[in-house]
């Protein structure tokens, strides 16, 4: 699921208006970097999913 989501998101950035693919000037991992480190600040879906699941685990363990 994560790879297909990231694939569609990357296609949004790397596809021309007429549907043809463009050259990949930057790696996807570099685009997902925070803005202060030179990326666009787009969260990677797998990392975001793990972070949200860990947040739920913390809430469950605290009894919230």
C-alpha positions as CSV (number, residue, x, y, z in Angstrom):
1,X,0.0,0.0,0.0
2,X,2.8,2.4,0.9
3,X,4.7,1.9,-2.3
4,X,1.6,2.4,-4.5
5,X,0.8,5.6,-2.5
6,X,4.3,6.9,-2.9
7,X,4.3,5.9,-6.6
8,X,1.2,8.0,-7.2
9,X,2.5,10.9,-5.3
10,X,5.8,10.8,-7.1
11,X,4.0,10.6,-10.4
12,X,2.3,13.9,-9.5
13,X,5.7,15.5,-9.3
14,X,7.4,13.7,-12.2
15,X,4.7,13.8,-14.9
16,X,4.2,16.5,-17.5
17,X,0.9,18.1,-18.1
18,X,0.2,15.9,-21.2
19,X,0.8,12.7,-19.2
20,X,4.3,12.0,-20.4
21,X,6.9,11.2,-17.7
22,X,9.6,13.8,-17.1
23,X,13.2,13.2,-16.0
24,X,13.7,12.5,-12.3
25,X,16.1,15.3,-11.3
26,X,16.0,14.5,-7.6
27,X,15.6,11.2,-5.8
28,X,12.3,10.6,-4.0
29,X,14.2,10.2,-0.7
30,X,15.6,13.7,-1.1
31,X,12.1,15.2,-1.8
32,X,10.9,13.6,1.5
33,X,13.6,15.4,3.5
34,X,12.5,18.3,5.8
35,X,12.7,21.8,4.3
36,X,15.6,22.8,6.5
37,X,17.6,19.9,5.1
38,X,16.9,20.8,1.4
39,X,13.8,18.7,0.8
40,X,10.2,19.7,0.1
41,X,8.9,18.4,3.5
42,X,6.6,15.8,2.0
43,X,6.4,13.0,4.6
44,X,7.1,9.5,3.4
45,X,4.0,7.4,3.9
46,X,5.7,4.5,5.6
47,X,7.5,6.8,8.1
48,X,4.3,8.7,8.8
49,X,2.4,5.5,9.3
50,X,4.9,4.2,11.8
51,X,4.9,7.5,13.7
52,X,1.1,7.5,14.0
53,X,1.0,3.9,15.1
54,X,3.6,4.6,17.8
55,X,1.6,7.5,18.9
56,X,-1.4,5.2,19.4
57,X,0.7,2.7,21.3
58,X,1.9,5.5,23.6
59,X,-1.7,6.6,24.2
60,X,-2.8,3.0,24.9
61,X,0.1,2.4,27.4
62,X,-0.7,5.7,29.2
63,X,-4.4,4.8,29.4
64,X,-5.7,7.8,27.4
